[in-house]
Amino acid sequence: MQLPAIQYGDWKTVKKRMARVVTQLKRGADLAELMTADGMLDTEATPGMLAIFGIITGPVANFHCFMPWRTLWHGLYELREKNGDLMTPPAAEDSIFAASLRTSWGVLGLLAHDSQPWLYPTSRHRPLLQAALEVWSELDAVGARYYGAVQGRRLWDMPNNLHFVLANLGVPNDMLSAPLPPEGPRALLQYVRPVN
């Protein structure tokens, strides 16, 4: 799997890089251009965990896959407050969400537990589900390198927003906490409520 090099490093370094990215995104810069400007890294050839829940501190380099979505959400929410309309997402927010769905690393960023505020508008649930199904085999192929605490686990076994979306679309909780069927999350679509 290819991930943006800008997400890779120790937490302090990545956090500093992402502060600049967030500023530019709030001004309307293109997500894909910013995130890939330093190139991409192959997870097979690059050591480290893929953090999607919580922060890995210390000097060891890891992929911080929830960035920039986690800190960007707070910045975009400030724009809502400034505009005096907390319910309507700014155009930049919708644009960034749509751009995220076009890449596997963007989908992974939205699936990160720390990115859940991006899914408060229920209109985003089905588009994220569809995008996740399209890239699931790539995300799953990484194996037990997803980080949430202590040791790596497979993506399905981590708290993530695919569970959140599926639960909100009607999939029973016991199905979400069970091992994933061999055919992947697509097997759970039978439980998803039809579109009204």
Backbone hydrogen bonds, N-H to C=O, Kabsch-Sander energy under -0.5 kcal/mol:
donor,donor_aa,acceptor,acceptor_aa,energy
3,L,1,M,-0.5
3,L,41,L,-2.7
5,A,39,G,-2.5
6,I,35,M,-0.6
7,Q,4,P,-1.6
8,Y,5,A,-1.7
9,G,62,N,-2.2
11,W,56,I,-0.5
11,W,58,G,-0.6
14,V,10,D,-2.3
15,K,11,W,-2.9
16,K,12,K,-1.8
17,R,13,T,-2.2
18,M,14,V,-2.7
19,A,15,K,-1.4
20,R,16,K,-1.1
20,R,17,R,-0.5
21,V,17,R,-1.6
22,V,18,M,-3.0
23,T,19,A,-1.8
24,Q,20,R,-2.1
25,L,21,V,-2.7
26,K,22,V,-2.4
27,R,23,T,-0.9
28,G,25,L,-1.7
29,A,24,Q,-2.2
34,L,30,D,-2.3
35,M,31,L,-2.8
36,T,32,A,-1.8
37,A,33,E,-0.7
37,A,34,L,-0.7
39,G,36,T,-2.1
41,L,3,L,-3.3
43,T,1,M,-3.1
43,T,41,L,-0.5
45,A,42,D,-0.7
46,T,42,D,-1.1
50,L,145,R,-3.0
51,A,49,M,-0.7
51,A,63,F,-3.0
52,I,147,Y,-2.0
53,F,147,Y,-1.2
57,T,55,I,-0.8
62,N,9,G,-2.0
63,F,49,M,-3.0
64,H,7,Q,-2.5
64,H,62,N,-0.6
65,C,51,A,-1.0
65,C,63,F,-1.1
66,F,51,A,-0.7
67,M,64,H,-1.7
70,R,66,F,-2.3
72,L,68,P,-2.9
73,W,69,W,-2.0
74,H,70,R,-0.8
75,G,71,T,-1.5
76,L,72,L,-2.7
77,Y,73,W,-2.3
78,E,74,H,-1.7
79,L,75,G,-1.1
80,R,76,L,-1.6
81,E,77,Y,-2.3
82,K,78,E,-2.5
83,N,79,L,-2.2
84,G,80,R,-0.8
84,G,81,E,-0.8
85,D,80,R,-1.9
93,E,90,P,-0.9
94,D,90,P,-1.5
95,S,91,A,-2.4
96,I,92,A,-2.5
97,F,93,E,-2.4
98,A,94,D,-2.4
99,A,95,S,-2.4
100,S,96,I,-2.2
101,L,97,F,-1.3
102,R,99,A,-1.3
103,T,100,S,-1.1
107,V,103,T,-2.3
108,L,104,S,-2.5
109,G,105,W,-1.9
110,L,106,G,-1.8
111,L,107,V,-2.1
112,A,108,L,-1.3
113,H,52,I,-1.0
113,H,159,P,-0.6
114,D,52,I,-1.0
115,S,112,A,-2.4
116,Q,113,H,-1.6
118,W,115,S,-1.9
119,L,116,Q,-2.5
120,Y,117,P,-1.6
122,T,120,Y,-0.7
124,R,121,P,-2.2
125,H,122,T,-1.5
126,R,122,T,-0.5
128,L,124,R,-1.9
129,L,125,H,-2.5
130,Q,126,R,-2.7
131,A,127,P,-2.2
132,A,128,L,-2.8
133,L,129,L,-2.4
134,E,130,Q,-1.7
135,V,131,A,-1.4
136,W,132,A,-0.9
138,E,135,V,-0.6
139,L,135,V,-2.2
140,D,136,W,-3.1
141,A,137,S,-1.6
142,V,139,L,-0.8
143,G,140,D,-1.7
145,R,143,G,-1.6
146,Y,143,G,-0.5
146,Y,153,R,-1.9
147,Y,50,L,-2.5
149,A,151,Q,-0.5
151,Q,149,A,-2.9
153,R,146,Y,-2.5
157,D,154,R,-0.7
158,M,155,L,-1.6
161,N,111,L,-3.1
163,H,160,N,-0.6
164,F,160,N,-1.2
165,V,161,N,-2.5
166,L,162,L,-2.6
167,A,163,H,-2.7
168,N,164,F,-2.1
169,L,165,V,-1.2
170,G,167,A,-1.4
171,V,166,L,-2.6
175,M,172,P,-1.0
176,L,172,P,-1.3
177,S,173,N,-1.6
178,A,174,D,-0.6
184,G,181,P,-2.5
186,R,183,E,-0.5
187,A,184,G,-1.8
188,L,185,P,-1.8
189,L,186,R,-1.5
190,Q,187,A,-0.6
191,Y,188,L,-1.9
192,V,189,L,-1.2
193,R,169,L,-3.4
